[in-house]
Amino acid sequence: MQQLQRTYLKSAPKWQRFRRDLRWLCLLVAATFLLGTAWQWPLVAASWRGDLATALAQARAARRLQEFQGIKIIDLPETYAVWQQGQALIIDARPSQDYQELHIPGAVNLPPDKWNDLDRLPLVAGWDRQQSLVVYCSQESCDDALKLGRRLQALGFAKILAFTGGFRAWDEAGYPVDTGS
């Protein structure tokens, strides 16, 4: 049987082999599409309803609550009120270049490339472990504020607040910004 099949494959014209291979390819693409659509059906349905952005935001919020337990998430008005009252140390979790370009006035920069050495940084060592810390990053889709908050929490800081709207929301609201280091 195998010998007959090999003989057929060798003797079949190239266009017949091409058609057979093309049919298999179409079958695999169709199966992949159907499985992918079934696997992601809630997102597909939300997209058809025009609610995809809302569904993704809800999924992000649920994941953040699960992954970053113990870190309180605050919104723009809360962050502005805390900043105005000087109740907390504001920490910018963005790269140094972004911080030097623009940042919240009075914010301290802890860029991602320094996170592995937080326990050895003199700046961090001098902070009161009971002081409130507000950590922010670039924008709402960025989790760096929460990731840095978790690392600071592991170092014993008790009051971590994460402003997940990020610097973009602060700047778009027209709140004061500063440049330089």
C-alpha positions in Angstrom: 0.0 0.0 0.0 2.8 2.4 0.9 4.6 1.5 -2.2 1.5 2.3 -4.3 1.0 5.6 -2.5 4.7 6.6 -3.1 4.4 5.7 -6.7 1.2 7.7 -7.0 2.8 10.8 -5.4 5.8 10.5 -7.7 3.6 10.0 -10.8 0.9 12.6 -9.9 1.4 15.9 -11.7 2.7 18.8 -9.6 -0.6 20.7 -10.0 -2.5 17.8 -8.3 -0.1 17.6 -5.4 -0.4 21.4 -5.1 -4.2 21.2 -5.0 -4.1 18.5 -2.4 -1.6 20.6 -0.3 -3.7 23.7 -0.7 -6.9 21.8 0.5 -5.0 20.7 3.6 -3.7 24.2 4.2 -7.3 25.7 3.9 -8.6 23.0 6.3 -5.9 23.8 8.9 -6.5 27.6 8.6 -10.3 27.1 9.0 -9.8 24.8 12.0 -7.4 27.3 13.6 -9.9 30.1 13.0 -12.8 28.2 14.5 -10.8 27.0 17.6 -9.4 30.5 18.2 -12.9 32.1 17.9 -14.3 29.5 20.3 -11.5 30.0 22.8 -11.8 33.8 22.7 -15.6 33.9 22.3 -16.3 36.4 25.1 -14.0 38.9 23.5 -15.3 38.2 20.0 -18.9 38.8 21.2 -17.9 42.0 23.1 -16.2 43.3 19.9 -19.4 42.7 17.9 -21.4 44.6 20.5 -18.9 47.4 20.4 -17.9 46.8 24.0 -14.4 45.4 23.5 -12.6 48.3 25.2 -14.8 47.9 28.3 -14.4 44.1 28.3 -10.6 44.5 28.1 -10.6 47.1 30.9 -12.6 44.9 33.1 -10.3 41.9 32.4 -7.3 44.1 33.2 -8.8 45.3 36.5 -9.7 41.8 37.5 -6.2 40.6 36.7 -4.6 43.5 38.6 -6.7 42.8 41.7 -5.6 39.2 41.6 -2.0 39.7 40.8 -1.3 42.8 42.9 -3.1 42.2 46.2 -2.4 44.6 49.0 -1.6 47.5 46.7 -4.4 50.1 46.7 -5.2 51.5 43.2 -6.2 55.1 43.2 -7.6 57.3 40.4 -6.6 60.7 39.1 -8.7 62.9 41.5 -7.3 60.9 44.5 -3.8 61.2 43.2 -4.1 64.9 42.7 -5.6 65.4 46.2 -2.7 63.4 47.8 -0.2 65.4 45.7 -1.7 68.8 46.7 -1.8 67.9 50.4 1.8 66.6 50.3 0.6 63.4 52.1 2.8 61.0 50.3 6.0 60.5 48.4 5.3 60.4 44.7 7.4 57.8 42.8 7.8 57.8 39.0 8.3 54.2 37.7 9.1 55.3 34.1 12.5 55.1 32.5 14.9 58.0 33.4 14.6 59.6 29.9 10.8 59.9 30.3 11.1 61.3 33.8 13.6 64.0 32.7 11.4 65.0 29.9 8.2 65.6 32.1 7.1 64.3 35.5 4.8 65.2 38.4 6.4 67.9 40.4 8.2 66.5 43.5 8.3 63.0 42.1 11.3 60.7 42.6 12.3 58.6 39.7 12.9 54.8 40.2 13.3 53.5 36.7 12.9 49.8 35.9 16.7 49.3 35.4 17.2 50.0 39.2 14.4 47.8 40.5 16.7 44.8 41.1 18.9 46.9 43.5 16.1 48.7 45.5 17.3 47.3 48.8 20.8 48.8 48.1 19.7 52.2 47.0 20.5 54.9 49.6 17.5 56.9 48.4 15.1 54.1 49.2 16.9 53.1 52.5 16.2 56.6 53.8 12.5 56.4 53.4 10.1 55.9 56.3 8.5 52.4 55.9 5.2 53.8 57.2 5.0 56.7 54.8 2.5 56.6 52.0 4.0 56.0 48.6 2.1 56.9 45.4 3.7 55.0 42.4 2.8 55.9 38.8 4.0 54.9 35.3 3.2 56.0 31.8 -0.4 55.2 31.1 -3.4 53.0 32.1 -2.2 49.9 30.2 1.2 50.0 32.0 1.6 47.8 35.0 5.0 49.1 36.0 3.6 51.2 38.9 2.0 48.0 40.3 5.2 45.9 39.8 7.3 48.5 41.5 4.7 48.8 44.3 5.0 45.0 44.8 8.7 45.3 45.1 8.5 48.1 47.6 5.9 46.2 49.6 8.4 43.3 49.8 11.0 45.7 51.3 8.5 46.5 54.1 6.7 49.6 52.9 3.2 49.3 54.2 1.2 52.0 52.4 1.6 51.6 48.7 -0.8 53.4 46.4 -0.7 52.9 42.7 -2.0 55.5 40.3 -2.7 53.3 37.3 -3.9 56.2 35.1 -0.3 57.1 34.7 1.5 60.2 33.7 -0.5 60.5 30.5 -3.8 61.0 32.5 -2.1 63.5 34.8 -0.7 65.5 31.8 -4.0 65.3 29.8 -5.9 66.7 32.8 -3.7 69.8 32.7 -2.2 69.3 36.1 1.3 70.8 36.9 4.3 69.1 35.4 8.0 69.5 35.9 11.1 68.9 33.8 14.6 67.8 34.5 15.8 65.7 37.4 
